[in-house]
Amino acid sequence: MRHFPMLCSWVFLALISFQSQADTIEVVTEDSLYAYLRDDKLAGPGIHIAAEILKQADLGDFHMALYPWARAYEMALREPNVLIFPLDRTPAREKLFKWVGEIHRSTSRLYKLRETAPISIASLEEAKQYSIGVIRNDAKQVYLQDRGFSRLVVSANNHDNFQKLLNRQVQLVPMPENTARLMSQDAQMDFNLLEQVYSLDEQPHRVYLAFSLGTPDETVAKAQRAFEQLKASGEVERIMKQKR
């Protein structure tokens, strides 16, 4: 019996360790305008905003990582205590996540290479005849699939998708202008070598931070309050103006 107190101590410490690990928030995202590596460290406005929210909400036990978008998305769908961004808020996703706040809004456009054969698109229906590069599990992929697009070529990330456009493997790619400019910059090409042929006004790009459904409501509420305070102070807008 003299070993019983020691056994209890070990069990207690193990429970504390397990609880601490279980409560750790996994912040998942992709390489984008909002998050990227700089000098082997995570940087970007989305990273900055997420970290500030979690710290102000006293949710300081978190880990951040870049993944291919499909993997980050699956983690947020299936695992508890996952914070994901940049996540488009759409009707189809509304009940799949616990939404924290909107960090950016823009419109996606269909881009082609200017030097390739002319393309004229007057309606979304007319765009169906062209091959279009999309990101796996991205809102634009879902949006186009739901509307009967059958010539979609799926990539793991923006860079692979853009490279397919450069390699003439697809005719069009949908993305906001700021992402198109970033992809051009990363590919060391002039943005003016791209041509916008259609604006996807029907599908506004509403970028959010959101928690997985398995995240406790108390955690979500704390993060929401911290986000609203950060936004009201003008800090979210200021951070989002940072250049990559």
VEXDRENTI-671614 format. One record per residue (C-alpha): x, y, z. Coordinates in nm, 3 decimals, always signed. Layout:
N
<rec><east>X</east><north>Y</north><up>Z</up></rec>
...
This chain:
244
<rec><east>+0.000</east><north>+0.000</north><up>+0.000</up></rec>
<rec><east>+0.291</east><north>+0.234</north><up>+0.054</up></rec>
<rec><east>+0.328</east><north>+0.265</north><up>-0.325</up></rec>
<rec><east>-0.031</east><north>+0.387</north><up>-0.369</up></rec>
<rec><east>+0.038</east><north>+0.762</north><up>-0.315</up></rec>
<rec><east>+0.323</east><north>+0.750</north><up>-0.568</up></rec>
<rec><east>+0.098</east><north>+0.571</north><up>-0.819</up></rec>
<rec><east>-0.171</east><north>+0.836</north><up>-0.770</up></rec>
<rec><east>+0.087</east><north>+1.108</north><up>-0.829</up></rec>
<rec><east>+0.194</east><north>+0.952</north><up>-1.157</up></rec>
<rec><east>-0.168</east><north>+0.913</north><up>-1.270</up></rec>
<rec><east>-0.240</east><north>+1.275</north><up>-1.175</up></rec>
<rec><east>+0.063</east><north>+1.402</north><up>-1.367</up></rec>
<rec><east>-0.030</east><north>+1.190</north><up>-1.666</up></rec>
<rec><east>-0.381</east><north>+1.334</north><up>-1.664</up></rec>
<rec><east>-0.243</east><north>+1.688</north><up>-1.649</up></rec>
<rec><east>-0.010</east><north>+1.614</north><up>-1.939</up></rec>
<rec><east>-0.290</east><north>+1.457</north><up>-2.142</up></rec>
<rec><east>-0.527</east><north>+1.745</north><up>-2.070</up></rec>
<rec><east>-0.260</east><north>+2.000</north><up>-2.166</up></rec>
<rec><east>-0.194</east><north>+1.818</north><up>-2.492</up></rec>
<rec><east>-0.565</east><north>+1.786</north><up>-2.565</up></rec>
<rec><east>-0.623</east><north>+2.158</north><up>-2.504</up></rec>
<rec><east>-0.344</east><north>+2.268</north><up>-2.739</up></rec>
<rec><east>-0.491</east><north>+2.457</north><up>-3.033</up></rec>
<rec><east>-0.358</east><north>+2.354</north><up>-3.373</up></rec>
<rec><east>-0.354</east><north>+2.651</north><up>-3.610</up></rec>
<rec><east>-0.349</east><north>+2.518</north><up>-3.965</up></rec>
<rec><east>-0.316</east><north>+2.708</north><up>-4.291</up></rec>
<rec><east>-0.155</east><north>+2.700</north><up>-4.635</up></rec>
<rec><east>+0.123</east><north>+2.896</north><up>-4.802</up></rec>
<rec><east>-0.057</east><north>+3.210</north><up>-4.923</up></rec>
<rec><east>-0.077</east><north>+3.585</north><up>-4.887</up></rec>
<rec><east>-0.192</east><north>+3.525</north><up>-4.531</up></rec>
<rec><east>+0.078</east><north>+3.282</north><up>-4.416</up></rec>
<rec><east>+0.425</east><north>+3.187</north><up>-4.536</up></rec>
<rec><east>+0.779</east><north>+3.108</north><up>-4.425</up></rec>
<rec><east>+1.027</east><north>+3.391</north><up>-4.387</up></rec>
<rec><east>+1.378</east><north>+3.308</north><up>-4.262</up></rec>
<rec><east>+1.246</east><north>+2.965</north><up>-4.162</up></rec>
<rec><east>+0.977</east><north>+3.122</north><up>-3.942</up></rec>
<rec><east>+0.603</east><north>+3.150</north><up>-3.996</up></rec>
<rec><east>+0.499</east><north>+3.500</north><up>-4.097</up></rec>
<rec><east>+0.215</east><north>+3.684</north><up>-4.268</up></rec>
<rec><east>-0.092</east><north>+3.883</north><up>-4.166</up></rec>
<rec><east>-0.306</east><north>+3.576</north><up>-4.098</up></rec>
<rec><east>-0.040</east><north>+3.430</north><up>-3.870</up></rec>
<rec><east>-0.011</east><north>+3.764</north><up>-3.690</up></rec>
<rec><east>-0.387</east><north>+3.799</north><up>-3.642</up></rec>
<rec><east>-0.436</east><north>+3.439</north><up>-3.526</up></rec>
<rec><east>-0.153</east><north>+3.467</north><up>-3.273</up></rec>
<rec><east>-0.285</east><north>+3.799</north><up>-3.137</up></rec>
<rec><east>-0.636</east><north>+3.660</north><up>-3.099</up></rec>
<rec><east>-0.522</east><north>+3.350</north><up>-2.912</up></rec>
<rec><east>-0.292</east><north>+3.547</north><up>-2.684</up></rec>
<rec><east>-0.555</east><north>+3.811</north><up>-2.602</up></rec>
<rec><east>-0.810</east><north>+3.536</north><up>-2.539</up></rec>
<rec><east>-0.567</east><north>+3.370</north><up>-2.298</up></rec>
<rec><east>-0.550</east><north>+3.068</north><up>-2.526</up></rec>
<rec><east>-0.172</east><north>+3.080</north><up>-2.544</up></rec>
<rec><east>-0.110</east><north>+2.705</north><up>-2.578</up></rec>
<rec><east>-0.111</east><north>+2.671</north><up>-2.957</up></rec>
<rec><east>+0.092</east><north>+2.533</north><up>-3.244</up></rec>
<rec><east>+0.100</east><north>+2.671</north><up>-3.600</up></rec>
<rec><east>+0.185</east><north>+2.489</north><up>-3.921</up></rec>
<rec><east>+0.161</east><north>+2.518</north><up>-4.300</up></rec>
<rec><east>+0.003</east><north>+2.228</north><up>-4.487</up></rec>
<rec><east>-0.135</east><north>+2.161</north><up>-4.834</up></rec>
<rec><east>-0.486</east><north>+2.306</north><up>-4.822</up></rec>
<rec><east>-0.664</east><north>+1.970</north><up>-4.849</up></rec>
<rec><east>-0.481</east><north>+1.837</north><up>-4.543</up></rec>
<rec><east>-0.543</east><north>+2.151</north><up>-4.337</up></rec>
<rec><east>-0.910</east><north>+2.140</north><up>-4.434</up></rec>
<rec><east>-0.947</east><north>+1.773</north><up>-4.340</up></rec>
<rec><east>-0.784</east><north>+1.837</north><up>-4.001</up></rec>
<rec><east>-1.032</east><north>+2.117</north><up>-3.935</up></rec>
<rec><east>-1.322</east><north>+1.893</north><up>-4.036</up></rec>
<rec><east>-1.224</east><north>+1.594</north><up>-3.824</up></rec>
<rec><east>-1.016</east><north>+1.703</north><up>-3.524</up></rec>
<rec><east>-1.103</east><north>+1.913</north><up>-3.216</up></rec>
<rec><east>-0.923</east><north>+2.235</north><up>-3.121</up></rec>
<rec><east>-0.822</east><north>+2.325</north><up>-3.476</up></rec>
<rec><east>-0.819</east><north>+2.686</north><up>-3.596</up></rec>
<rec><east>-0.806</east><north>+2.721</north><up>-3.975</up></rec>
<rec><east>-0.758</east><north>+3.013</north><up>-4.214</up></rec>
<rec><east>-0.795</east><north>+3.152</north><up>-4.479</up></rec>
<rec><east>-1.134</east><north>+2.981</north><up>-4.500</up></rec>
<rec><east>-1.402</east><north>+3.108</north><up>-4.738</up></rec>
<rec><east>-1.735</east><north>+3.128</north><up>-4.557</up></rec>
<rec><east>-1.996</east><north>+2.972</north><up>-4.784</up></rec>
<rec><east>-2.349</east><north>+2.836</north><up>-4.728</up></rec>
<rec><east>-2.220</east><north>+2.480</north><up>-4.773</up></rec>
<rec><east>-1.961</east><north>+2.530</north><up>-4.499</up></rec>
<rec><east>-2.176</east><north>+2.727</north><up>-4.256</up></rec>
<rec><east>-2.255</east><north>+2.435</north><up>-4.024</up></rec>
<rec><east>-1.919</east><north>+2.261</north><up>-4.065</up></rec>
<rec><east>-1.718</east><north>+2.511</north><up>-3.859</up></rec>
<rec><east>-1.741</east><north>+2.754</north><up>-3.568</up></rec>
<rec><east>-1.668</east><north>+3.094</north><up>-3.720</up></rec>
<rec><east>-1.443</east><north>+3.347</north><up>-3.545</up></rec>
<rec><east>-1.430</east><north>+3.648</north><up>-3.776</up></rec>
<rec><east>-1.376</east><north>+3.785</north><up>-4.126</up></rec>
<rec><east>-1.026</east><north>+3.911</north><up>-4.200</up></rec>
<rec><east>-1.062</east><north>+3.998</north><up>-4.569</up></rec>
<rec><east>-1.309</east><north>+4.018</north><up>-4.857</up></rec>
<rec><east>-1.239</east><north>+4.023</north><up>-5.229</up></rec>
<rec><east>-1.360</east><north>+3.891</north><up>-5.565</up></rec>
<rec><east>-1.202</east><north>+3.603</north><up>-5.755</up></rec>
<rec><east>-1.135</east><north>+3.638</north><up>-6.126</up></rec>
<rec><east>-1.061</east><north>+3.393</north><up>-6.404</up></rec>
<rec><east>-0.713</east><north>+3.456</north><up>-6.545</up></rec>
<rec><east>-0.546</east><north>+3.328</north><up>-6.860</up></rec>
<rec><east>-0.202</east><north>+3.382</north><up>-7.008</up></rec>
<rec><east>-0.222</east><north>+3.689</north><up>-7.229</up></rec>
<rec><east>-0.011</east><north>+3.529</north><up>-7.504</up></rec>
<rec><east>-0.241</east><north>+3.227</north><up>-7.547</up></rec>
<rec><east>-0.546</east><north>+3.210</north><up>-7.775</up></rec>
<rec><east>-0.813</east><north>+3.474</north><up>-7.703</up></rec>
<rec><east>-1.090</east><north>+3.377</north><up>-7.462</up></rec>
<rec><east>-1.414</east><north>+3.570</north><up>-7.431</up></rec>
<rec><east>-1.653</east><north>+3.483</north><up>-7.148</up></rec>
<rec><east>-1.982</east><north>+3.670</north><up>-7.102</up></rec>
<rec><east>-2.135</east><north>+3.437</north><up>-6.842</up></rec>
<rec><east>-2.034</east><north>+3.166</north><up>-6.599</up></rec>
<rec><east>-2.202</east><north>+2.910</north><up>-6.825</up></rec>
<rec><east>-1.966</east><north>+3.001</north><up>-7.111</up></rec>
<rec><east>-1.664</east><north>+2.928</north><up>-6.890</up></rec>
<rec><east>-1.755</east><north>+2.558</north><up>-6.874</up></rec>
<rec><east>-1.593</east><north>+2.489</north><up>-7.212</up></rec>
<rec><east>-1.244</east><north>+2.571</north><up>-7.079</up></rec>
<rec><east>-1.005</east><north>+2.373</north><up>-6.859</up></rec>
<rec><east>-0.977</east><north>+2.544</north><up>-6.521</up></rec>
<rec><east>-0.718</east><north>+2.483</north><up>-6.249</up></rec>
<rec><east>-0.850</east><north>+2.468</north><up>-5.891</up></rec>
<rec><east>-0.723</east><north>+2.380</north><up>-5.541</up></rec>
<rec><east>-0.846</east><north>+2.062</north><up>-5.375</up></rec>
<rec><east>-1.123</east><north>+2.137</north><up>-5.118</up></rec>
<rec><east>-1.106</east><north>+2.508</north><up>-5.198</up></rec>
<rec><east>-1.436</east><north>+2.698</north><up>-5.205</up></rec>
<rec><east>-1.387</east><north>+2.781</north><up>-5.574</up></rec>
<rec><east>-1.354</east><north>+2.413</north><up>-5.663</up></rec>
<rec><east>-1.677</east><north>+2.333</north><up>-5.478</up></rec>
<rec><east>-1.855</east><north>+2.634</north><up>-5.627</up></rec>
<rec><east>-1.768</east><north>+2.539</north><up>-5.985</up></rec>
<rec><east>-1.835</east><north>+2.167</north><up>-5.935</up></rec>
<rec><east>-2.179</east><north>+2.243</north><up>-5.794</up></rec>
<rec><east>-2.256</east><north>+2.436</north><up>-6.112</up></rec>
<rec><east>-2.169</east><north>+2.153</north><up>-6.347</up></rec>
<rec><east>-1.808</east><north>+2.234</north><up>-6.438</up></rec>
<rec><east>-1.648</east><north>+1.910</north><up>-6.561</up></rec>
<rec><east>-1.311</east><north>+2.033</north><up>-6.690</up></rec>
<rec><east>-1.157</east><north>+2.112</north><up>-6.353</up></rec>
<rec><east>-0.792</east><north>+2.017</north><up>-6.296</up></rec>
<rec><east>-0.717</east><north>+1.981</north><up>-5.924</up></rec>
<rec><east>-0.390</east><north>+2.083</north><up>-5.755</up></rec>
<rec><east>-0.270</east><north>+2.068</north><up>-5.395</up></rec>
<rec><east>-0.184</east><north>+2.437</north><up>-5.365</up></rec>
<rec><east>-0.180</east><north>+2.775</north><up>-5.539</up></rec>
<rec><east>+0.176</east><north>+2.741</north><up>-5.663</up></rec>
<rec><east>+0.114</east><north>+2.406</north><up>-5.835</up></rec>
<rec><east>-0.209</east><north>+2.539</north><up>-5.981</up></rec>
<rec><east>-0.040</east><north>+2.851</north><up>-6.117</up></rec>
<rec><east>+0.244</east><north>+2.643</north><up>-6.262</up></rec>
<rec><east>-0.012</east><north>+2.441</north><up>-6.458</up></rec>
<rec><east>-0.134</east><north>+2.765</north><up>-6.613</up></rec>
<rec><east>+0.222</east><north>+2.860</north><up>-6.706</up></rec>
<rec><east>+0.279</east><north>+2.512</north><up>-6.852</up></rec>
<rec><east>-0.043</east><north>+2.538</north><up>-7.059</up></rec>
<rec><east>-0.190</east><north>+2.241</north><up>-6.871</up></rec>
<rec><east>-0.499</east><north>+2.451</north><up>-6.795</up></rec>
<rec><east>-0.646</east><north>+2.750</north><up>-6.976</up></rec>
<rec><east>-0.777</east><north>+2.941</north><up>-6.675</up></rec>
<rec><east>-0.726</east><north>+2.975</north><up>-6.301</up></rec>
<rec><east>-0.966</east><north>+3.146</north><up>-6.055</up></rec>
<rec><east>-0.810</east><north>+3.365</north><up>-5.786</up></rec>
<rec><east>-0.834</east><north>+3.712</north><up>-5.632</up></rec>
<rec><east>-0.611</east><north>+3.975</north><up>-5.790</up></rec>
<rec><east>-0.382</east><north>+3.994</north><up>-5.487</up></rec>
<rec><east>-0.317</east><north>+3.619</north><up>-5.509</up></rec>
<rec><east>-0.257</east><north>+3.642</north><up>-5.884</up></rec>
<rec><east>-0.003</east><north>+3.917</north><up>-5.822</up></rec>
<rec><east>+0.169</east><north>+3.708</north><up>-5.555</up></rec>
<rec><east>+0.184</east><north>+3.401</north><up>-5.780</up></rec>
<rec><east>+0.331</east><north>+3.614</north><up>-6.059</up></rec>
<rec><east>+0.589</east><north>+3.756</north><up>-5.820</up></rec>
<rec><east>+0.686</east><north>+3.412</north><up>-5.692</up></rec>
<rec><east>+0.715</east><north>+3.285</north><up>-6.050</up></rec>
<rec><east>+0.933</east><north>+3.588</north><up>-6.134</up></rec>
<rec><east>+0.702</east><north>+3.699</north><up>-6.412</up></rec>
<rec><east>+0.525</east><north>+4.024</north><up>-6.491</up></rec>
<rec><east>+0.166</east><north>+4.029</north><up>-6.362</up></rec>
<rec><east>+0.065</east><north>+4.198</north><up>-6.689</up></rec>
<rec><east>+0.136</east><north>+3.871</north><up>-6.869</up></rec>
<rec><east>-0.194</east><north>+3.756</north><up>-6.718</up></rec>
<rec><east>-0.530</east><north>+3.859</north><up>-6.860</up></rec>
<rec><east>-0.854</east><north>+3.872</north><up>-6.663</up></rec>
<rec><east>-1.139</east><north>+3.725</north><up>-6.868</up></rec>
<rec><east>-1.422</east><north>+3.696</north><up>-6.615</up></rec>
<rec><east>-1.507</east><north>+3.814</north><up>-6.264</up></rec>
<rec><east>-1.670</east><north>+3.564</north><up>-6.028</up></rec>
<rec><east>-1.896</east><north>+3.822</north><up>-5.867</up></rec>
<rec><east>-2.143</east><north>+3.542</north><up>-5.790</up></rec>
<rec><east>-1.894</east><north>+3.392</north><up>-5.544</up></rec>
<rec><east>-1.753</east><north>+3.660</north><up>-5.311</up></rec>
<rec><east>-1.425</east><north>+3.568</north><up>-5.144</up></rec>
<rec><east>-1.508</east><north>+3.609</north><up>-4.770</up></rec>
<rec><east>-1.197</east><north>+3.505</north><up>-4.579</up></rec>
<rec><east>-1.246</east><north>+3.389</north><up>-4.219</up></rec>
<rec><east>-1.072</east><north>+3.231</north><up>-3.926</up></rec>
<rec><east>-1.278</east><north>+2.938</north><up>-3.798</up></rec>
<rec><east>-1.258</east><north>+2.658</north><up>-3.542</up></rec>
<rec><east>-1.338</east><north>+2.293</north><up>-3.595</up></rec>
<rec><east>-1.675</east><north>+2.175</north><up>-3.463</up></rec>
<rec><east>-1.508</east><north>+1.970</north><up>-3.190</up></rec>
<rec><east>-1.363</east><north>+2.284</north><up>-3.030</up></rec>
<rec><east>-1.531</east><north>+2.381</north><up>-2.699</up></rec>
<rec><east>-1.780</east><north>+2.668</north><up>-2.729</up></rec>
<rec><east>-1.601</east><north>+2.851</north><up>-2.447</up></rec>
<rec><east>-1.278</east><north>+2.851</north><up>-2.648</up></rec>
<rec><east>-1.460</east><north>+2.980</north><up>-2.956</up></rec>
<rec><east>-1.637</east><north>+3.254</north><up>-2.759</up></rec>
<rec><east>-1.308</east><north>+3.376</north><up>-2.610</up></rec>
<rec><east>-1.150</east><north>+3.392</north><up>-2.955</up></rec>
<rec><east>-1.454</east><north>+3.570</north><up>-3.101</up></rec>
<rec><east>-1.441</east><north>+3.838</north><up>-2.830</up></rec>
<rec><east>-1.069</east><north>+3.886</north><up>-2.880</up></rec>
<rec><east>-1.118</east><north>+3.915</north><up>-3.256</up></rec>
<rec><east>-1.393</east><north>+4.175</north><up>-3.221</up></rec>
<rec><east>-1.171</east><north>+4.382</north><up>-2.992</up></rec>
<rec><east>-0.881</east><north>+4.354</north><up>-3.236</up></rec>
<rec><east>-1.105</east><north>+4.453</north><up>-3.527</up></rec>
<rec><east>-1.267</east><north>+4.744</north><up>-3.339</up></rec>
<rec><east>-0.923</east><north>+4.885</north><up>-3.263</up></rec>
<rec><east>-0.838</east><north>+4.889</north><up>-3.635</up></rec>
<rec><east>-0.558</east><north>+4.639</north><up>-3.581</up></rec>
<rec><east>-0.700</east><north>+4.374</north><up>-3.815</up></rec>
<rec><east>-0.717</east><north>+4.622</north><up>-4.103</up></rec>
<rec><east>-0.367</east><north>+4.750</north><up>-4.028</up></rec>
<rec><east>-0.219</east><north>+4.400</north><up>-4.017</up></rec>
<rec><east>-0.393</east><north>+4.300</north><up>-4.340</up></rec>
<rec><east>-0.224</east><north>+4.587</north><up>-4.522</up></rec>
<rec><east>+0.118</east><north>+4.435</north><up>-4.459</up></rec>
<rec><east>+0.305</east><north>+4.338</north><up>-4.774</up></rec>
<rec><east>+0.453</east><north>+3.993</north><up>-4.823</up></rec>
